[in-house]
Amino acid sequence: MSKYFKIGEVSKLKRVSIRALRFYDRVNLLKPAQVDKFTNYRYYSLEQLFQIEMIVHLRKLGVPIEDLKFLFAHDDLATWHGYLTQTMQKTVEQIESLQHSLFRTEKFISHINEIEEIKDKEGIYPLEIGERTILTRDCTFSPSAEEAIEIFQEIYRELSDRNLITTYQSGAILDLSPGENKSERKKIFMNYYASSDIVSEHAFVLPAGTYLCINHRWTDFSEKKALLIDYLKQNRLKPKIAVEEEAFLDFFGYSKPLATLQILV
């Protein structure tokens, strides 16, 4: 029996549980080379150690039991080559998908950190903001809740169609001195992370720089905007662009979401 390995030895050698080895036996994937008829001990041959290693490896890649049974029933190289090539491609796609999800998670964490930094600030404060790429839609009116949802649904669809990464950070580009019957909000936007050139006619880049900011709630937008405009006038500062950005993400479900008015001067 020296050329055989007990199930416990195989478990330690190949770092696979005894329970898993018994399962492979039960489903007729890999039966022990010998079973002692008196003790019912299972013994595996040296050749089976490689098979066990392949099973463990392919199971980690998500290969189903039935596919493994098919492979071990076909010992020609062409079958193995074709299947392993296909499995490798699927694995590459899964890795790319996970990297995509990881990048998006990192952006969510970064966004939450940014919120934590500003949410308790009072009055007007300067804030260094990096370049932001956004998808926009024109807004020629002060949208009601239903109208705003329709606009954002259009942006959602484009984000999805183009497979763009976003934290769903939303906001508006403002006109600080709108004429009569004109909206203060010129465009509604949602952010995305550009890995290459701008991909859409609706894309726009908010420039990096030091923005003068003030936090506000829905109920005090006009009051806070007036404070910021007065500050600009008193200091003879000319705004280059004005942005209103929601500080909390939609899925948080805050009943009184915080927003920031941001003016690049």
Secondary structure, 3 states (H helix, E strand, C coil): CCCEEEHHHHHHHHCCCHHHHHHHHHCCCCCCCEECCCCCCEEEEHHHHHHHHHHHHHHHCCCCHHHHHHHHHCCCHHHHHHHHHHHHHHHHHHHHHHHHHHHHHHHHHHHHHHHHHHCCCCCEEEEEECCEEEEEEECCCCCCHHHHHHHHHHHHHHHHHCCCCCCCCEEEEECCCCCCCCCCEEEEEEEECCCCCCCCCCEEEECCEEEEEEEECHHHHHHHHHHHHHHHHHCCCCCCEEEEEECCCHHHCCCCCCEEEEEEC
